[in-house]
Amino acid sequence: MFNNVGKKIKTLTLVVFWIEVVLFAISGLAIISIEEELFPLGILVIAIGFLVSWLSGFVLYGYGEIIDNLQIQTTQLSNILAKSGAQPATQPQTLTWKCASCGKENDLSANFCEACGRAK
């Protein structure tokens, strides 16, 4: 389900874009067919609909492209790490300091030891 997410987003974006374009075109033509005096409004609906569809599709397609590129870079980085024999970090390292008195690990932002109260 989560394989090729970027490609799925890009495909879905194209499908939604064309559906929106067709719906706005039909709406604009329907407005024009109701009354000829509404011709400029019908053309405006078609033009603005196309522009809105294009802009929203542009953003979502770009997001899919970012995901594709990130997956490629992750694969390349994994290959480089495998060749070098290094292992990727499994847990993020927390920044701590060790109390000189009691040896307690404290958060780096703490100015005093949480166990004994000694200053950093």
N, C-alpha and C positions, 0 to 999 in steps of 0.2 A: 504494500500500500504506500509506503513512504520511499520507494525507489523512484528515481527520476522525477522528484517533486518539481524541480525547475521546469522540466519539459512539460509536465502536466499543467502547471500554472500557465505556461506560454500557450499551450494548445487551448486551454479553457478560455484564455483571454481573447484569442482569435475568434473562437466560436461566439463568445458573448458580444464581441465587437460587431461581427457581421449580423447577428440577430438584432442588436440595437440599431444598426444602420437601416436594416430593412424595416423595422418597426417605425422609426422616425420618418422614413420615406413614405410609408403607407399613411402615417398620420398627416404628413404634409399634403399628400395627394388627396386625402379625404377632406381636408380643410379647403383645398382649392376646388374640389368638386361640389362642395356645398354651395358656395357662392363665388362668383368670379371676382368680386370686390375683395375677397380674402386671399387673392393670389399672392401678394407680398408676404402675408403672414404664413402661408403654406410653405413658400420658399425659405422663409426665415426658420421655420420649424425644422425643415430638412437640413439646412446649413448648420444651425446650432446643434441639432441632434448628432450630425456627423462629427462636429468639433468636440462635443462632450464625449462621445464614444471613443474618439481617437485619443483624447487626453487621458481618459481613465484606462484605456487599453495600453497606452504608452507607459504609464506608471506600473501597472501590473506586469506587463511583459518585461520591463526592466527589472522588477523584483525576481521574476523567474530566471532571468539571465544572471543575476547576482548569485542566486542559489546554485545554478549550474556551475558557475566559475568557482564558487566556494567548494563544491564537491570535487571538482578537478584538482584544486589546490590541496585539499585534504588528502586525496589519493596520492598526489605527487609527494607530499610531505611524509606520508606513511612509507612510501617506497624509499625515500631518502633515509629515513630513520632505520628501516629494515636493513638497508645496505651497510649503514654505519654501525649497526649493532646496538644502537641506542634504543631505549624504551621510552615511549611517550609517558608523560606524567599521568598517573591515574587519579590523583587527588590534588586539588589546589593547595598550595602551601599557604599556611596562615602565618602572618607576621606576629611574632611574639618575642618577649624578652624573659629571661630567667632571673628570678630573684636571687641575689647573692646570699641572703640569709637562710631562706628555707628551701630554695630550689624550685619553687612553683613557677610554672609557665603562665605568663600573663599576656593579655592582649597588648599589642604595641601601643594602642592609644591610652592605656591605663598608666597613670603617673605613680601609682602606689601599688604594692603587691596586694592581691586579693586575699591572700592567706594571712600574712603577718603584718601588713600595713607599711612595710618599709618603702621609702621613696626609691624611685627608679635608679 
